[in-house]
Amino acid sequence: MDGSFVSATSLTKRFGDHKAIDDVSLTVSKGEVISIIGPSGAGKSTFIRCINLLEVPDSGSLRISDAQIDFGSGRPSKPKIRNVREYTGMVFQSFNLFPHFTALKNVALPQMRVHRRSRAEAEARAMEELTRVGLENKAHAYPAQCSGGQQQRIAIARALAMDPELMLFDEPTSGLDPEIGAEILQVMRKLAADNMTMLVVTHEMEFARHVSNQVAVMVDGAIIEQGSPEQIMTNPEHVRTQKFLSAVLGR
Ligand SMILES: Nc1ncnc2c1ncn2[C@@H]1O[C@H](COP(=O)(O)OP(=O)(O)OP(=O)(O)O)[C@@H](O)[C@H]1O
């Protein structure tokens, strides 16, 4: 073991003839925040989905803490998948809340199902996490009574209540107005300050620059460059990184 908390090695995932990710390796240390940036279609979502096995890589290996999986011989067993998922929480662009349950119940239910917590215990924990994301006053509201930003914060609380050691974010602010996106980024900053280990696919260059410890640039299914935010943002080595940053930052 290399001392890292997450170690993805040579992950490859094809969809038909198309290699969405090709020989991608990345390590994440405990408490580290890594942003993955890059153009649309580069494979960023596919990569992060491979980390909690929403997509099963065709080859390579993945270790999260002491849970290790080698790919290439079909779908991993359910206990192995469960083992990896126990460590991870994921937040998507779409919030995927149950519309007919309150915020409190949305956050409590997965804990009752997966961790077998009692209703009282799960609701107490749900309240803690709703408070952490600033939504204690929305605990009894239904998703339709909440703004997009509030719904995303409920989704974050739901993930946190499962006690993950690694939080995966897949463009959590896409599709939200900038000021609402800023609410989400604020919650993520707070998590980073609390030393949560995070892997974040983002188009928010400000977040990548000011909150991450490392930025990885993905183009055509490969990580072409990785380094400190300062290095990547101000002095990128790779011409594809330079082009991408010029396009998004307009410089
Ligand atoms: N389930 C799937 N079936 C077929 N092709 C897929 C699937 N998921 C992703 N792809 C393809 O894999 C490639 C990488 O997609 P992916 O969503 O990972 O890119 P991305 O970098 O996250 O893009 P964006 O920033 O637009 O979300 C794309 O060409 C996409 O069309």
The ligand as an ORCA input file, in Angstrom:
! r2SCAN-3c Opt
* xyz 0 1
  N     -23.692      5.038    -20.118
  C     -23.032      5.422    -21.222
  N     -23.221      4.788    -22.411
  C     -22.553      5.156    -23.510
  N     -21.650      6.158    -23.568
  C     -21.426      6.830    -22.436
  C     -22.095      6.515    -21.196
  N     -21.659      7.355    -20.239
  C     -20.756      8.176    -20.841
  N     -20.609      7.856    -22.138
  C     -19.692      8.498    -23.105
  O     -18.412      8.513    -22.511
  C     -17.755      9.759    -22.771
  C     -17.371     10.402    -21.465
  O     -18.575     10.867    -20.825
  P     -18.558     11.551    -19.400
  O     -19.975     11.878    -19.057
  O     -17.796     10.708    -18.465
  O     -17.754     12.894    -19.696
  P     -17.624     14.225    -18.816
  O     -16.206     14.648    -18.915
  O     -18.173     13.986    -17.471
  O     -18.539     15.252    -19.618
  P     -19.469     16.485    -19.078
  O     -18.514     17.516    -18.523
  O     -20.169     16.935    -20.326
  O     -20.398     15.899    -18.061
  C     -18.698     10.576    -23.633
  O     -18.341     10.385    -24.984
  C     -20.038      9.962    -23.326
  O     -20.917     10.111    -24.427
*
